[in-house]
Amino acid sequence: MENITAFFTTYSEELPRLIITKGVFILAIVIGIVIINRILSYSISRAVRRFIKQDTTGGIQAEEKREDTLISVFSKTSRVLVWVLGGLIILSELGVNIAPLLAAAGVAGIAFGFGGQYLIRDIITGLFIIFENQYRVGDVVALGGVSGVVESINLRLTVLRDLDGNVHHIPNGEVSIASNMTKGYSRIHVDIGVGYGSDIEKVTKTVNQVGSAMATDPEWKGKIIKAPAFLRVNEFADSAVIVKILGETEPGEQWAVAGEFRKRLKYAFDQAGIEIPFPQRVVHTAN
């Protein structure tokens, strides 16, 4: 306690003299720190805008938001490092022995590394998620077995809202596989069964007609990139021949387009006399 008191007493007496003799140099360091931070901020902004791979599939605003997030992270980090370095130089000029401070910072860094390793992992993973543009706010994704719309994303966690309205907070470090269902374009994928007695050529023609008519419908053509069409006979099931139908839509429109397509296809099959079978069981009665 006496040592601490003596330390503050000594420096309270010496501080005015040090400020007078070292004031100009200290002021120059502070001004230099401000100038360096502004230069770094400008350089980081230019570098991110220029060298980060552009992806406007989610819109210009989404792309700008991603770039702004990266610029903010890099700028804040560089600002802290410059001020810490400048502060150490100022303390050294004031006669403070900074070696114990550096040693203490090293010990604190080790302790923080052990205690905050999961936080650090979340932040690093979040940085790469944003940097690589894996998903953005508004995308429909599957993360760690949970699917939903991305409501927010930051360096530490991603917030999803599922179809039931439940909100899921997922630490970025827990994301090992991120499946984005609404990036670039989406695809409708329909497997439908028809009776074994059905004419496959007639089925193919009906499916393609329904898909083409829907792709030219003013209500739906803006949502469809490639009309749903017959792809192949996919399987011989117990009571039906399974045919596969594929089409491409604007991001996020696959569910609405698939629902409308199924409705129209059911009506067209009924009109064409194409059976959509259901599981049946034949029971033989012994005489």
C-alpha positions in Angstrom: 0.0 0.0 0.0 2.9 2.4 0.8 4.5 1.6 -2.5 1.3 2.5 -4.4 1.0 5.7 -2.5 4.6 6.6 -3.1 4.1 5.8 -6.9 1.2 8.2 -7.2 2.9 10.8 -5.1 6.0 10.8 -7.2 4.1 10.9 -10.5 1.7 13.6 -9.3 4.7 15.8 -8.5 6.6 14.9 -11.7 3.6 15.0 -14.1 3.4 18.8 -14.6 7.1 19.0 -15.4 6.9 16.0 -17.8 3.9 17.5 -19.5 5.7 20.8 -20.0 8.9 19.2 -21.3 7.3 16.4 -23.3 4.0 18.2 -24.1 4.9 19.0 -27.7 6.1 15.4 -28.4 3.0 13.9 -26.8 0.7 16.3 -28.8 2.5 15.2 -31.9 1.9 11.6 -31.1 -1.8 12.2 -30.5 -2.2 14.1 -33.8 -0.2 11.3 -35.5 -2.6 8.7 -34.1 -5.6 10.6 -35.3 -4.1 11.0 -38.8 -3.1 7.4 -39.0 -6.5 6.2 -38.0 -8.2 8.4 -40.7 -5.7 7.1 -43.3 -6.3 3.4 -42.2 -10.1 3.9 -42.1 -10.1 5.4 -45.7 -7.7 2.7 -46.9 -9.7 -0.2 -45.4 -12.9 1.2 -46.9 -11.4 1.5 -50.4 -9.8 -2.0 -50.1 -13.0 -3.7 -49.0 -15.1 -2.0 -51.7 -12.5 -2.9 -54.4 -11.2 -6.3 -53.5 -14.1 -8.1 -51.8 -15.9 -10.3 -54.3 -19.1 -8.6 -55.3 -22.3 -10.4 -55.0 -25.5 -8.5 -55.9 -27.8 -11.5 -56.0 -29.4 -10.3 -52.7 -29.6 -6.7 -54.0 -27.4 -3.6 -53.8 -28.5 -2.8 -50.2 -27.6 -6.2 -49.0 -24.2 -6.0 -50.6 -23.5 -2.6 -49.1 -24.6 -3.8 -45.7 -22.1 -6.7 -45.9 -19.3 -4.4 -47.0 -20.2 -1.9 -44.3 -20.0 -4.6 -41.6 -16.5 -5.7 -42.8 -15.3 -2.1 -42.9 -16.6 -1.5 -39.4 -14.9 -4.6 -38.0 -11.5 -3.9 -39.6 -11.6 -0.1 -38.8 -12.5 -0.6 -35.1 -9.8 -3.2 -34.7 -7.1 -1.1 -36.4 -8.2 2.0 -34.3 -7.8 0.1 -31.0 -4.4 -1.2 -32.0 -3.1 2.2 -33.0 -4.4 3.9 -29.8 -2.9 1.1 -27.7 0.5 1.5 -29.4 0.4 5.3 -29.2 -0.6 5.1 -25.5 2.4 2.9 -24.7 4.7 5.3 -26.5 3.3 8.2 -24.5 3.6 6.3 -21.2 7.2 5.5 -22.1 7.9 9.2 -22.8 6.4 10.1 -19.4 9.0 7.8 -17.7 6.6 4.9 -17.0 8.2 1.5 -17.3 6.0 -0.3 -19.8 7.6 -3.7 -19.5 5.4 -4.8 -16.5 2.3 -3.5 -18.5 3.3 -5.6 -21.5 3.9 -8.7 -19.2 0.5 -8.1 -17.6 -1.2 -7.8 -21.0 0.4 -11.0 -22.1 -0.9 -12.9 -19.0 -4.3 -11.3 -19.4 -4.3 -12.3 -23.1 -3.6 -15.9 -22.1 -6.3 -15.9 -19.5 -8.8 -14.4 -21.9 -7.8 -17.0 -24.5 -8.6 -19.9 -22.2 -11.8 -18.3 -20.9 -13.1 -16.8 -24.1 -12.1 -19.3 -26.7 -15.7 -20.0 -27.7 -16.4 -16.3 -28.0 -13.3 -15.9 -30.2 -14.3 -18.9 -32.3 -17.8 -17.4 -32.8 -16.3 -14.0 -33.8 -13.8 -15.5 -36.3 -16.5 -17.7 -37.8 -18.9 -14.8 -38.0 -16.3 -12.7 -39.8 -15.8 -15.4 -42.4 -19.6 -15.9 -42.9 -19.9 -12.2 -43.7 -16.7 -12.0 -45.6 -17.6 -15.0 -47.9 -21.3 -13.8 -48.1 -22.5 -17.3 -47.1 -25.9 -15.9 -46.2 -27.6 -12.5 -45.5 -30.5 -11.1 -43.7 -33.7 -12.3 -45.4 -32.2 -15.6 -46.7 -33.8 -18.9 -45.9 -31.1 -21.2 -44.5 -30.5 -24.4 -42.6 -27.9 -24.2 -39.8 -27.2 -27.1 -37.5 -30.5 -28.8 -38.1 -32.5 -25.6 -37.7 -34.2 -23.9 -40.7 -35.6 -20.5 -41.0 -35.4 -16.9 -42.3 -32.2 -15.0 -41.2 -33.5 -12.1 -39.1 -30.1 -10.8 -38.1 -26.5 -11.7 -38.3 -23.5 -10.3 -36.5 -20.0 -11.5 -35.6 -21.1 -13.6 -32.7 -24.4 -15.2 -33.6 -27.1 -15.6 -36.3 -30.8 -15.3 -35.4 -33.3 -17.4 -37.4 -37.1 -17.5 -37.3 -38.7 -20.8 -38.4 -42.1 -21.4 -40.0 -43.8 -21.8 -36.6 -42.5 -18.3 -35.6 -39.9 -19.7 -33.1 -36.7 -17.6 -32.9 -33.4 -19.5 -32.8 -30.1 -17.9 -31.6 -27.2 -19.9 -33.1 -23.6 -19.0 -32.2 -21.6 -18.7 -35.4 -19.0 -21.1 -34.0 -21.6 -23.9 -34.0 -22.2 -23.5 -37.7 -20.4 -26.3 -39.5 -22.6 -26.5 -42.6 -24.7 -23.6 -43.8 -27.3 -24.4 -46.5 -28.7 -21.4 -48.2 -32.0 -22.0 -50.0 -32.5 -18.6 -51.5 -29.2 -17.5 -53.0 -28.9 -16.8 -56.7 -32.0 -18.8 -57.7 -34.2 -21.5 -56.2 -35.5 -24.7 -57.6 -38.8 -26.5 -57.4 -38.4 -30.3 -57.1 -41.6 -32.3 -57.3 -42.0 -36.1 -57.3 -45.5 -37.2 -58.2 -47.0 -40.7 -58.7 -49.2 -41.7 -61.6 -50.9 -45.0 -62.1 -49.1 -47.9 -63.8 -51.8 -47.8 -66.5 -51.0 -44.2 -67.4 -49.5 -43.2 -70.8 -46.1 -41.7 -69.8 -46.0 -39.7 -73.0 -49.4 -38.2 -72.1 -48.1 -37.5 -68.6 -45.0 -35.8 -70.0 -47.1 -33.6 -72.3 -49.5 -32.6 -69.6 -46.8 -31.8 -67.1 -45.0 -29.6 -69.6 -48.1 -27.8 -70.7 -49.0 -26.9 -67.1 -45.5 -25.7 -66.5 -45.4 -23.6 -69.7 -48.8 -22.1 -69.0 -47.8 -21.1 -65.5 -44.5 -19.6 -66.7 -46.5 -17.3 -69.1 -49.2 -16.4 -66.6 -48.8 -12.6 -65.7 -49.2 -13.5 -62.0 -46.4 -16.0 -61.9 -44.0 -15.3 -64.8 -42.0 -12.8 -62.8 -41.3 -15.6 -60.2 -40.3 -18.3 -62.6 -36.9 -18.5 -64.3 -37.3 -21.9 -65.9 -40.8 -23.5 -66.3 -41.4 -26.7 -64.4 -41.0 -29.6 -66.7 -40.9 -33.4 -66.8 -37.4 -34.7 -66.1 -37.6 -38.5 -65.9 -39.3 -41.5 -64.6 -37.7 -41.7 -61.2 -39.0 -44.8 -59.5 -41.4 -47.8 -59.8 -43.1 -47.7 -56.4 -45.6 -50.2 -55.0 -48.7 -48.6 -56.4 -47.4 -45.8 -58.6 -44.9 -44.7 -61.2 -43.0 -41.8 -59.7 -42.0 -39.0 -62.1 -39.6 -36.2 -61.3 -40.4 -32.6 -62.2 -37.9 -29.7 -62.0 -38.0 -26.0 -62.5 -36.2 -22.8 -61.4 -37.6 -19.8 -59.7 -36.5 -16.5 -58.2 -34.9 -16.9 -54.8 -37.4 -17.7 -52.1 -40.3 -18.3 -54.5 -39.9 -22.1 -54.9 -42.5 -22.9 -52.2 -45.3 -20.7 -53.6 -44.6 -21.8 -57.2 -44.5 -25.5 -56.3 -47.8 -25.2 -54.4 -49.6 -23.5 -57.3 -48.0 -25.9 -59.8 -49.3 -28.9 -57.8 -52.8 -27.4 -57.7 -52.8 -26.8 -61.5 -51.3 -30.2 -62.2 -54.0 -32.0 -60.2 -56.7 -30.2 -62.2 -55.0 -31.0 -65.5 -54.6 -34.7 -64.5 -58.2 -34.9 -63.7 -59.1 -33.4 -67.1 -56.8 -35.7 -68.9 -57.9 -38.8 -67.1 -54.5 -39.4 -65.6 -54.8 -41.3 -62.3 -52.9 -40.2 -59.2 -53.1 -43.5 -57.2 -53.1 -44.0 -53.5 -51.9 -47.1 -51.6 -54.3 -50.0 -52.0 -54.5 -53.5 -50.5 -56.1 -56.5 -52.1 -57.7 -58.9 -49.7 -58.4 -62.5 -50.9 -61.1 -64.4 -48.9 -60.8 -68.1 -48.8 -64.0 -70.1 -49.6 
